[in-house]
């Protein structure tokens, strides 16, 4: 065992357009800009830390990450309750951002991408809710907008193709057609 303990301090993302990325993360994730270093770096926070997210501009010609390459799958941001989850879902959906929303039993999660294709997740931890599970057993049931809003019952066993959650921001084929 290590003689030290770590906690995750921040994530650092490379983006093509710094202004576009700042706008996206402040508008859709509610982060606030805490510092900017010229046109190359921006630091954003959602809490008390100087920054939870560092953005680095590479320019509009920067290549994207290959779809099946090893690397970061997504960054996850937690919301405290169903109401916040629903508000985030409807905000993204109203802006035309493709979102894959699923019930994992231990959490409700929505997967989408930023303008550069970086995978993102907003989730609500449901382990302590009456409908929540203690552990994740691979469950990924489709969440309809009605269920997210609390006006429709659970419809189990409507599985989401796992590739759709990663590719949501790339207009995954069939996602809009399969969303309830």
N, C-alpha and C positions, 0 to 999 in steps of 0.2 A: 504494500500500500504506500502511496505517495506521502511525503511529509508535508504536503501542502494541499490546499483545496482551492478550486477555481469556480467562478461564476461567469456566465456569459456577459460581457460588458457591452458590446455593440456588434452590429453587422456593418460591413463595408461593401457597397455595391458600386460597380462600374456602370456608368450610363453614357448614352450618346449626347444627350441634351440636358444640361444641368437645370435650366429654367423649367423645362417640361417635367423633369423628375421632381423638382421641389413642389411645383404646382400639384402634381399627382399625389404625392405623399402628404401634403398638407390638406388638400381637399378631400381625399378619400379615406385617409387613415387618421386624420386629425392630429398629425404630428406638427410641431412648431419648429421653425427655423431658429436655431440658437447661435449659429456662427456661420460665416461664409468667408472663404479665402479666395479672393479673386473670382475668376470664372472657372476654376478647376475643382474646388471642394465646397461642400455644404454639409452642415451637421444639423440633424433634426432630433427632437426628443418628444416623447410622449409622457414623460414623468419628471422625476427629479434629477436624473442624470444629465450631464452636459449634452450627451447625445446617445441615442439608441441606434441611430442609423447615420452612417457616413456615406455621402455620395461623391463620386469622383467622375468628372467629365472626361471622356476619351475622344469626343468628336463624332460627328454624324457618320463618318465612314467606318467606324469601329465595327468589326464583325461580331455577330452573336455567338452564343455558345451552341455547339452542335446538339441537336435534340437528344441523342442517346449517349452523350458524353458523361463521364464520371464528374461529379461536382455537386454543388448545392442544388437541392430539389426545390425548396421554397423557404421563405421566412414566415414565421407564424406570429400573429398578433392576437392576444386574448382580449375578449370583451367580457364584462362582468355578468351579463344576464341575457335572457331571451329578447327583451325589448331592444337592447343594443345590437344584438345579432341581427334582428329583423331590420332595424334602421340601416345598418351597414349594407345588408343585402339589397334593400330597396334603393339605396343611394347608388350603389354600383350598377344595378340593373337599369335604373332610370337613365344613367349616363351611357348605356349601351355597352358596358364592359361585360363580356361573357363570364359568367360565374357558374361553377359546378358546386352545388350545395348538397351535402351528404350528412347523414346521421351515422356516426361511428359507434354509437352506444355510450362511449365514455365522453363524447363531445359531439357537438354539431359543428361542422366546418364548411367554409366556402373557400374554394380555390379559384384564383384568377391570376392575372399577370399585370405587371406594370408596363408602361409604353415600350420598354426595351426587352420585354419578354421574361423578366425575372419573375420566378414563381413566388406567389404570395398566398397566405392563408389567414383568414380571420376565423377564430373559433370561440365557442362557449363551452366550458368544461361542465358536462352534465352528470358527472359521476355521483353527485350528491342529490340529484333530482329524482323524483319517483320513477321516471322512465329511463334513468341512467343505468349504466352497467359499471361494474368495478374495474374490469379489464377489457382491453380491445382484443377481439377474436377475429379480426379481419373484416368486420362488418362495415359496409359502406352503402347504406340504403339512401335512395334518392329523397331529397327534401323538397317538397313543393312549396310555393310561395304561401299557399293557404295553411300548410302545417307550420311553417316558420311564423306566421301571424297568429297561430293558435286557434284557427277556425276549422281545422281538418284533423281527423285522427291519423295515427301512424298507419302507414300502409307498408308493412314489412316485406322484405325480399324483392324489392325493386332495386336491383344492384346497378351501381354506376360503373361503367367501364373505367378502371383505374387510370388509363391513359388520358381520359378526358380531364381529370383533375389537374394534371400537369400542363396540358395543352389548352386549358380554358382561355388563356390570353391570346392564343394563336387561332382563335375561331375554329376550335376543334370540330371536325365534320360530325354532324349529327347532334351536337350538344343542344342547340336551340330546338331541334325537333324532338329530343327526348325529355326535355325539361317539362315537368308537370305544371 
